[in-house]
Amino acid sequence: MAVPKAIPAGNGLYEQFKPEERLTLILEALARGDEAEVDRLLRSCPRKDYRCPDAEFDDRRSMAMDIAMVACADLTALKSQLQVLHWAKTTIDHFAPLHHINTSLAFVDGTRCAQGLSQSPFFKRKLGLAGEADEDEANNEDTGIETDEGAVDEEETDEEPPPLKEDQCERMEAVEKRAEHTTRLVSRILDRAARDIATELKSMWEAFSQVSRTRFRLPPEKVLDAIGYPDTATIETSLER
């Protein structure tokens, strides 16, 4: 940043700012692009002499801490993303069979509808989640449907639709295959995203490992332990995964 070299501080006012005031004023000047004001604030800052640890050591210590903290932030973010994707993949795999069952029974219910039959007991079944029972009972007093999951009107349980014809069976099989194909596509997308994040996580870890071993002469785990990072084990688990 090119700044004028001969700008007067003016009336001793600039020398009286407290450190926190001077920082605020410099940031404001930088924000509005006032380079002359930044120069005045820097030039008028009081000069003091200090005794401190050897700069060659202290600079290296500060650099090590900064590098480790930045690496920790990046590694934690990537590890968390990978864990979320793994959870999503596991959840999809868990519920995929139920989705396929719903798809097949939806085809059967569509066939019933075409034949003029009532809605199948499976879809007339009461739905609910844990903790919703009391509210469901109040909302369904006059519906003729029991609150307990799986209970349906008695008059519906004895009604059986005619068996599916051969062409209908083939159509239902096509519907099932389409549902399974869609599930596989979603699973592949999550797998691809997980691979991309895992590759970035691995690259970040390898880069941090190289810096740790060449600049600090320590394995990366030791450097993370030195700054009190509590999650080294889960990063290693994510790398293995």
C-alpha positions in Angstrom: 0.0 0.0 0.0 1.6 3.3 -1.1 1.2 6.1 1.4 2.5 9.6 1.5 5.7 9.9 3.5 5.3 13.4 4.9 2.0 13.8 6.5 1.9 15.7 9.8 0.3 14.1 12.8 -1.2 17.4 13.8 -1.5 19.2 17.2 -0.4 16.1 19.2 -4.0 14.7 19.1 -3.0 11.5 17.3 -0.4 10.7 20.0 -3.1 10.7 22.7 -5.2 7.8 21.4 -5.4 4.7 23.5 -4.3 1.4 21.8 -7.9 0.2 21.5 -9.0 3.6 20.1 -6.1 3.6 17.6 -7.0 0.1 16.3 -10.7 1.1 15.8 -9.7 4.3 13.9 -7.2 2.4 11.7 -9.8 -0.3 10.8 -12.4 2.4 10.0 -9.8 4.3 7.8 -8.9 1.0 6.0 -12.6 0.3 5.4 -13.2 3.7 3.7 -9.8 3.5 1.9 -8.3 6.5 3.6 -4.6 5.7 3.3 -3.5 9.1 4.5 -5.3 8.6 7.8 -3.9 5.1 8.3 -0.4 6.6 7.8 -1.0 9.4 10.3 -2.3 6.9 12.9 0.7 4.5 12.4 3.3 7.3 12.5 1.9 8.9 15.6 1.7 5.7 17.6 4.1 5.9 20.6 7.3 3.9 20.3 8.4 1.7 23.3 11.2 -0.7 23.9 10.5 -4.3 25.1 12.4 -7.3 26.4 11.0 -10.5 25.0 12.1 -14.1 24.1 14.4 -14.7 21.2 12.5 -13.6 18.1 13.8 -16.6 16.1 12.2 -18.9 18.7 9.1 -16.9 19.4 8.2 -16.4 15.8 8.5 -20.1 15.2 6.3 -20.9 18.2 3.7 -18.4 17.0 3.9 -19.9 13.5 3.5 -23.5 14.8 0.4 -22.5 16.9 -1.2 -20.6 14.0 -0.6 -23.4 11.5 -2.0 -26.0 14.0 -5.1 -23.9 14.7 -5.9 -23.4 11.0 -5.3 -27.1 10.3 -7.6 -28.0 13.2 -10.4 -25.8 11.9 -10.2 -27.3 8.4 -9.8 -30.9 9.6 -12.8 -30.5 12.0 -15.0 -29.0 9.3 -14.2 -31.8 6.8 -14.5 -34.5 9.4 -17.9 -33.2 10.4 -19.1 -33.1 6.8 -17.9 -36.7 6.3 -19.8 -37.8 9.4 -23.0 -36.2 8.3 -22.8 -37.8 4.9 -22.1 -41.2 6.6 -25.1 -40.7 8.8 -27.3 -39.8 5.8 -26.1 -42.8 3.9 -26.8 -45.1 6.8 -30.3 -43.6 7.3 -31.2 -44.0 3.6 -30.0 -47.6 3.6 -32.1 -48.2 6.8 -35.3 -46.8 5.3 -34.9 -48.0 1.7 -36.8 -51.3 2.3 -39.8 -49.4 3.8 -39.8 -47.0 0.8 -39.8 -50.0 -1.6 -42.7 -51.6 0.3 -44.7 -48.4 0.2 -44.1 -48.2 -3.6 -45.3 -51.7 -4.2 -48.4 -51.3 -2.0 -49.1 -47.9 -3.6 -49.4 -49.8 -6.9 -51.8 -52.3 -5.3 -53.8 -49.5 -3.9 -54.0 -47.8 -7.3 -55.3 -51.1 -8.7 -58.0 -51.2 -6.0 -59.0 -47.7 -6.9 -59.3 -48.6 -10.6 -61.5 -51.5 -9.5 -63.8 -49.3 -7.4 -62.6 -50.7 -4.1 -62.0 -48.7 -1.0 -58.6 -47.6 0.1 -56.4 -50.4 1.3 -56.0 -51.0 5.0 -52.3 -50.3 4.8 -52.8 -46.7 3.7 -55.8 -46.2 6.0 -53.6 -47.1 8.9 -53.1 -44.4 11.5 -49.7 -42.8 11.3 -47.9 -41.2 14.2 -44.6 -40.6 15.9 -43.5 -41.1 19.5 -45.1 -38.6 21.8 -48.0 -37.8 19.5 -50.4 -40.4 20.8 -52.5 -38.0 23.0 -52.9 -35.5 20.2 -53.7 -38.2 17.7 -56.5 -39.6 19.9 -58.1 -36.2 20.2 -58.0 -35.6 16.5 -59.3 -39.0 15.5 -62.3 -39.5 17.9 -64.8 -39.4 15.0 -62.8 -40.9 12.2 -63.5 -44.6 12.9 -59.8 -45.2 12.9 -58.1 -46.5 16.0 -55.2 -44.5 17.4 -52.9 -47.6 17.7 -50.8 -48.1 14.6 -51.9 -51.0 12.6 -55.6 -50.8 13.6 -58.2 -50.2 10.8 -61.9 -50.3 10.4 -63.2 -53.8 10.8 -65.4 -53.5 7.7 -62.3 -53.0 5.6 -60.2 -55.9 6.8 -62.4 -58.6 5.1 -62.4 -57.0 1.7 -59.9 -58.7 -0.6 -59.2 -57.4 -4.1 -59.0 -59.7 -7.0 -55.5 -61.1 -7.6 -53.3 -59.1 -10.0 -53.2 -60.2 -13.6 -50.0 -61.1 -15.3 -49.5 -57.7 -17.0 -50.3 -55.9 -13.7 -47.6 -58.0 -12.0 -45.1 -56.9 -14.6 -46.1 -53.3 -14.2 -45.7 -53.5 -10.4 -42.3 -55.1 -10.9 -41.3 -52.2 -13.1 -42.5 -49.7 -10.5 -40.5 -51.6 -7.8 -37.3 -51.5 -10.0 -37.8 -47.8 -10.6 -38.0 -47.1 -6.9 -34.9 -49.3 -6.2 -33.0 -47.5 -9.0 -33.9 -44.1 -7.5 -32.6 -45.2 -4.1 -29.4 -46.4 -5.7 -28.9 -43.0 -7.4 -29.3 -41.1 -4.2 -26.9 -43.4 -2.4 -24.4 -43.0 -5.2 -24.6 -39.2 -5.0 -23.9 -39.4 -1.3 -21.0 -41.8 -1.9 -19.5 -39.4 -4.5 -19.8 -36.4 -2.1 -18.2 -38.5 0.7 -15.3 -39.5 -1.6 -14.7 -35.9 -2.6 -14.7 -34.7 1.1 -12.6 -37.7 2.1 -10.0 -36.9 -0.6 -9.8 -33.3 0.6 -9.5 -34.5 4.2 -6.7 -36.9 3.3 -4.9 -34.2 1.4 -5.2 -31.7 4.2 -3.9 -34.3 6.7 -1.0 -35.2 4.5 0.0 -31.6 4.1 -0.3 -30.9 7.8 1.7 -34.1 8.5 4.5 -32.9 6.2 4.7 -29.5 7.8 4.7 -31.1 11.3 7.5 -33.5 10.5 9.7 -31.2 8.5 9.2 -27.9 10.4 8.4 -29.1 13.9 10.1 -32.5 13.8 7.1 -34.1 15.3 4.2 -36.4 14.1 1.0 -34.4 13.4 -0.8 -36.1 16.3 1.8 -34.7 18.7 1.3 -31.2 17.4 -2.5 -31.5 17.8 -2.0 -32.8 21.3 0.3 -29.8 22.0 -2.5 -27.3 21.3 -5.1 -29.3 23.3 -7.1 -30.5 20.3 -9.6 -33.0 21.7 -10.6 -34.9 18.5 -7.5 -36.5 17.1 -9.0 -40.0 17.4 -12.1 -39.2 15.3 -10.0 -37.6 12.6 -8.0 -40.8 12.4 -11.3 -42.8 12.3 -12.6 -40.6 9.5 -9.3 -41.1 7.6 -9.6 -44.9 7.9 -13.2 -44.8 6.8 
